Amino acid sequence: MTVTPVDLASLMCSRLCHDLLSPVGALNNGLELLADETDPAMRERCMELLADSARTSANKLKFFRLAFGAAGGFGDQVDVHEARQAIEALLAEGRNKTLAWLVEAPTLPKAAVKVLLNLSLIGGDALVRGGTLSIGAEENGGQVEIVVQGEGPRILLDAEIARTLTDGEGDSAVTARTAAGYMIHAIVAERGGSVQVSQPADGVLILGATLNAS
């Protein structure tokens, strides 16, 4: 099966909608409760829940706009500070997840930033009980090397996502759940690179990618 650009865009939209369903639904429920609530303390609590849901929705939209969309402009280079902010905000919505940022370069090629963001998304999702996500990237000799390491008490990497990262489609159709992995594989393959996946062991997961800078 060949994944067309339209297919991939549809899958990315499905992933975005899936992740936004919970916070947007909470906003709707909070507004309904607020309309019927008269107790000042409960109304204050409703407002806190609404603020949390709105922040979560905004953070997810900012991340996916940069990871999946055309954010960052149409230039070849992207400010990595923007990527760091997006990842920090996304991890803040998780349970006990922290970021160790090891990228020194001020900018990276747009393709590399998208790979970095999507690897971070997969790595963060794998930290099911929290932990630390360490991210490093550098451009050297015309290539960009990216490493995302997750450390935590329990790490689960979906087997289909791992397969999609290294093999692309394989024998199964790409789904909304594996779309980020397919996007990484496609970008890296287009740039003459490769993706590395180290299966979780002793509380550590390592994901890596190497691709041509141009």
N, C-alpha and C positions, 0 to 999 in steps of 0.2 A: 504494500500500500504506500502511495506517495502522498505526503502531506503538502498540500498547496499553501501558498501564502494566505489565502482566504480561510482555509481550514485552521491554520495556526492562529490567525487573528481571532477566529471564533473560539478556539480553545482558551486563548489568553483572556478573552472577555468572560468566558465561563468561570475561569479561576478568580478573576477580579470580583465578579458577582457573588461567588461562593464566599469569599473572604469578607465582603461588605454586608452580606445578608444579616449576620448577627448584630453588629453595631447599629446598622440602620433600623433593624427591627426593634432594638432596645430604645432607640430614639422615639420611634412611633409609640411603643408601649409607655414610655415615660411621659410623653405628651398627653396620652389618654388618662394616665393616672393623675397628672397635674391638673387636668381640666375638672376632675371630680373631687380632688383632695382639698380640704379646708383647714386641716391642722397645719400650723406654721412649721413645726419641726419636720413633718412628713413632706411638706412642699419644698423645704430646703434640701431634704434628702433626694427628692425627685430631681431638683435642679443639679445636684452633684452628679447623679447618674446620667442626666442628659449631657452635661459637660464632658464626662468621661467618654460617652459614646460618640459625641461629636469629634473629640480629639482622636479617638481610635480610627474613625472613618477618614479623617483628614490625613492622618499618618499613613494609612494604607494606600490612599489615593496618591500621595506624593511619592511613595516608594514604587508603586506599580507604574506610575507615569514615567519614572526614570528607568525602571527595569525593563518594561515592555514597550513603552511609547517613544516619542521623539523628543522628550525633554532633554535639555542640555544644548539646544540649538542645532544648527546644521553643520557646524564645524567638525573637524576631525578629532579635536581634543575636548575633553570634558573636565571641569573642575572636580577633583576627587572629594573636596570638602562637601559638596552637595550629596555625593554618594554616601559619605560617612554619616551625615545628618539623617539621611533617609533610613539607613540601617539602624542607627541608634534609636530612632523613633519607633521603628518596627519592633525591635527587641524589647523596648520598654513596655510594650503591650503584652509581652509574654510573662511567664512566671519565673522570676529570679534568673533572668538572662542578662549577661553583661557583654560588652564589646571591648576587645583589645585591638586597637587600630595600629598597624605596623607599616602603613603605606607612607613613604616620605615624599614621593613625587607630588608636585602640586596639581599636575594634570596627567591624564592617561588617554589613549585612543578610545573613542566612543564604544567601539566593539568590545574592548577589554573591560570597560566599566559595566557594560550590560552583562558580560560573563561574570564579573565579580559580584554584582548585585544578585544575580540569579543563583549563583553558588551559595551566597550568604543566605538567601531565602531557604534553600534546601537544607543547609547546615543548621540554620536556626530552627526549622521545623523538626529536625532530628533530635534536638535537645528537649525531649518530652518532659523532663523534670528539672529543667533549667540548667544553667552552666555558663561557660564562657566561650564566646566565638572570637577567635583570633584571625585577623585578616591581614595578609601581606601581598604586595604586588610591586613589581619593579620592571622597568624597561631596560633591556640590555642586549646589545648587538643586534638590534632590529627585531627583537622578540619581546613579548610581555609575558612574564611568569606570574601566575596568581596562585596563592595558597589560602585555603579556608580550613581552619582547624577548630573542631568543636570538642569541648571537654565538659563532661557532666556525669552525674550518677547513673543516668539511664539514657542511652542513645539508640534510636531506632531509625534506620535508613531503609525506606521502602525499596524492595528488591526491583520493582519495575522502574523506579526512578533511577536507581544505580545502573540498570541495564541500558536505559535510554541515554544516560549521560555518556556511556562509553561506546554504545553500538548504534545509537539513533533509534529507529523504529523497531528493529529486530523483527520478531515474528508477530508482534501484537500491535494493535492500533494505538496511536498516541491519544491520550486522554487529557482532560483538563488538569488532572493530578500530575501527569508527567510532562506537561507542556513546557514548563520551565527547563526541565532537563533536556528536552528536544531542542529548545531554542539555544541552549548552551552548546550542544553537540553541533548544531547547524552552523552557528557563528564560528566556532573553533575550526570546523572542517573547511569552511570557506576561506579561513585565514591560514590554512596549511598547518594547523596545530593538532594537539591531542588533549584529551581529558584523562585525568587519573583519579581513581576512587579507591581509597583504602577502607575496607570494611571495618566497622566499629570493633575495637578491641581494647580492653582495659580502660573503658571510659573515654576513649579518644577516637574521633573520626577525622580523617584528612581527605579533603577534596582539592584537586589542583587542575590547572589548565595552562597550556603554553600555546601562544598564537603569534603570528606575525603582526608587527605593529602597524603595517600598512598593506 
